Amino acid sequence: MPGKFEFKKFSAIDIGDPFFDELKADYPGTATSTGFEAWFAKKAEANDTALIFDDDDGIGAFIALKDEDEELELATETLPAVPRLKISTLRLAPKHRGQRLGEGALGLILWQWKRRKQQEVYVTVFEKHDLLIGLFEHFGFKMVGKNPNGELVYLRSRVDVDYSDPYKAFPFINPAFQKAGYVLVEDYYHDTLFPYSELKGELQKQVGLSVANGISKIYVGKQFTPPHYQVGEPVLIYRKYNGTGTKRYKSCITSYCIVTDIILVKTRGQFNMAFEDLLARIGNKSVFDERDLLAKYQNDNNVVVIEMLYYGYFGEGNNVNMDWLDKHSYWAGGNEYPTEVQLSSDEFKQILTEGNVNVSDVIIN
């Protein structure tokens, strides 16, 4: 059974699971710091929750977060008190290290940081955990020093977002973007890449399932014209309904992403890259298996790969259907195909607003 992220009470988590042995060894407790087992017991007593990834093999990831509004003590200086989210614990099972589960875990953490509106988010980590450090650096965390226990302190701030790279900026969209567009995904593919959900709750279960396989997503399509999207630009994910009934009310925008790469694999029947190179480039980010990809590669006249970073979703009851888009002149007209539509920054923001997204919390200066 595929695993998913979900919130669990500390009291419902088995601290005797071998998954926690490394944390117990790293944090045995000293005269000046609380050990992991004592900390865990206090969390359980306080009825606190943690974010857990579970599958048939057991616990794959454990995340604990803490809201702070106090000075941050480093070995050589003290940072002033501001609202911060502390990543108290982020641990991945050995088999998941260097895999996409860590990307999904950090994505969920940064979504929580954005939702809570704190100025900073930080984590402490021992130097030996180089893969974890690499993940934090990939998502824009910067080392600001060591804490008194000798751990490295990595921090991000809302007032100093690095927009040079969509990963470093995640989950905030560069306010300087000039245009946006649509990516049309058939419903049966969409519901694997961006699980469609009407479930309530801050962390929808289907979203937890989706990000378990990372927040970088691959779209493979057969657009007959080269896409106008540019790396760093936002795109709206349009779920193309294929069932019965009036499609203009059931086809809808569900999510928004930032483009991280575009590959023209095949253009007007001409191959631009070998199939083996395509497989290596896509990895496990596509909904297609190797056989389906080969069929598209061989038979489609055009093959376009769009790599995106999953920045956010509209959620229960907020998806924006084609009827609304068309009535507000945001949809394709005449002979124009929807993927050719170039939305202005104001139009993109208006669609986010209709999807009940707080634009000022997503696009910050």
Protein Blocks (a to p, Z undefined) as FASTA:
>chain_A
ZZddddddfklpcfkbmklmmmmmmmnopakbccfklmmmmmmmnopacdddddfkopfb
dcdddddddddddfkbccddddddddfbacddfklgoiaklmmmmmmmmmmmmmnopabd
cddddfklmmlmmmmmmnopacfbdcfkopacddddfklccfkbfklmpccdcfkbfbdc
dddddfklmmmmmocdfbecjbdfklmmmmmnojadcdddfdfbdcfbdehiacdddddd
fbecjfklmgccfbdcddfbdcdfbgghiafbdfklmmmmnmmmbfbdfklmmmmmmmpm
bdcddddddfbdebehiaccfklmmmnopacehjbcfklpccdfklmmmmmmmnopafkl
mmcZZ
